[in-house]
């Protein structure tokens, strides 16, 4: 189980980085350069930064909606206590 979770975590990290790179490329390509104004008078690099709020919010909502993740979140301190024999 632990190995499976570790593998899933690694895949999600790479998928997130790839998605961020592709999104940033599209925004920079649309503006011409990352320092050029894209929308609403803001430079493309600012939009690149703000667009990462979307996947971060999805991750947070998924973390909070999962029953097991919520148990681990709230019971984390209790789970790390050493057992008494």
JOKA-V902284 format. One record per backbone hydrogen bond with DSSP energy under -1.0 kcal/mol. NH is the residue of the N-H (numbers start at 1). CO is the residue of the C=O. E is the energy in kcal/mol with one decimal. If there is no record, write none. Layout:
<<NH:CO:E> <NH:CO:E>>
This chain:
<<5:1:-2.3> <6:2:-2.1> <7:3:-2.2> <8:4:-2.5> <9:5:-2.3> <10:6:-2.1> <11:7:-2.3> <12:8:-2.5> <13:9:-2.2> <14:10:-2.2> <15:11:-2.7> <16:12:-2.4> <17:13:-2.4> <18:14:-2.6> <19:15:-2.5> <20:16:-2.3> <21:17:-2.6> <22:18:-2.5> <23:19:-2.5> <24:20:-2.6> <25:21:-2.3> <26:22:-2.4> <27:23:-2.3> <28:24:-2.6> <29:25:-2.8> <30:26:-2.4> <31:27:-2.0> <32:28:-1.6> <36:33:-1.0> <38:42:-3.0> <42:39:-2.4> <44:36:-2.3> <45:34:-2.0> <47:43:-1.4> <48:44:-2.3> <49:45:-1.8> <50:46:-2.5> <51:47:-2.4> <53:50:-1.7> <54:51:-1.1> <56:52:-1.5> <57:53:-2.3> <58:54:-2.2> <59:55:-2.4> <60:56:-2.2> <61:57:-2.7> <62:58:-2.3> <63:59:-2.5> <64:60:-2.4> <65:61:-1.7> <66:62:-1.3> <70:66:-2.1> <71:67:-2.2> <72:68:-2.5> <73:69:-2.5> <74:70:-2.5> <75:71:-2.6> <79:75:-2.2> <80:76:-1.1>>
